[in-house]
């Protein structure tokens, strides 16, 4: 399961890396599946030519959601908890920004190393 931004802040508070502050989350519609609990994103996009090459049964099944996968982001519920960053203290907001920036840089470096064959 993914670590949420709220979990990152709560852990930092617990470990006394930042001062205690309000950590509020609101339920929002999942951005990946748009609330349906499933998606067909694993297929990528079809060009008009590729779509026209498919038979009628495939197109009908595709549009009906028959090939949709269970959404990983919301675990099929169609909703996710999202941190209300406006409620965070300036210190907590900066901590989260720095944390996420470090994570991004680490993943970018790991990806570059894999691409280089390391």
N, C-alpha and C positions, 0 to 999 in steps of 0.2 A: 504494500500500500504506500502511496505517496505521502511524504511529509508535507503537511499544509503550512502556510505562512503563520497561521495562528499557533500551531504546534512549535514552530521555530521560536516565536516570541515567548510563549509560555515556558519553554525550556530555558531560554536566556534569563527570564525572571527567576525561575526556580534555582538556577545556578548562580544567581546574583551578578550576572554580567550587565544587566540593566535594572533600573529602578522599576518597582511595581507600577503598572498602569492598566487601564481598561483594555480588555481584549474582547472585542465584540465581533460575532460572525452573523451573517444573514444568509438565509437560504436563497439561492438564485438558480435560474434555469441553467443546466449544463451546456456549456458552449460547444462541446464536441458533438453531442447527439441532439442538441436543441430541444431537450426535454423528452425525447421519445424513448430513451433507455437503450437504444441501439443505433448503429450507423453502418454505412457501407464504405467508409473512408478507406478501408484496407484495399479496395479496388483501385483507388486513384480516380482520375477523371477520364471520361471517354470523350474523344473527339466526335464530331458529327458523323464522320466516315466510319469510325469504329462502332458507334452506336447503330448505324444503319446496317452494318455487317451482322449484327446479332439477330437471331430469329425472334419471332413474335413472343414465344413462350418466355424466353430469357428476359426480354424487355418488360413484359408484364410482371414477371416474378421480381425483377429488380425494383421496379417502381412500387410494388406492393410491400417491399421490405423483406421478402423471403430470404435474401442473402445477407441481411444485416447481421452484424456481430454485436454481442453484448458490449455495452459501453464500459470501458475500463475506468474512465474518469469519475463517473457517478455510480458505478456498480449496478447499472441498469435502472436506477431510481428516477433519472431525469432531472435530478437537482443536486446541487453541491453547496457546501458551506463556504462562503467567501468572507475573508477577513475585511472588516470595515476599517480601512487604513486611516480614515479621517478621525477615528476615535483614539488612535495611538498617540503616545507622547512623541515629541520630536526625537528624543533619544531612541525610542523603540523603532520608529520609522527609519532612522538612519542605520540602526543595527540591522534591520531587515534588508535594506538596500545593500549594505556592505556584504551581508551573508549571501544574498542571491548573486551579487557580482562575483564573489569568490567562487561560488558553485559554477557559474557560467564559465569563468576562466579555467577552472579545473577541468570541466568537461571538454572545453575547446582544446586544451593541451592534450588530454587523453585521446581525443579524436585525431589530432594532428600526429600523435605518436603512432596510433594504429595505422593511419594512412601511410606513414613512413616505414611501416613494417616493424616497428619496435614492440 
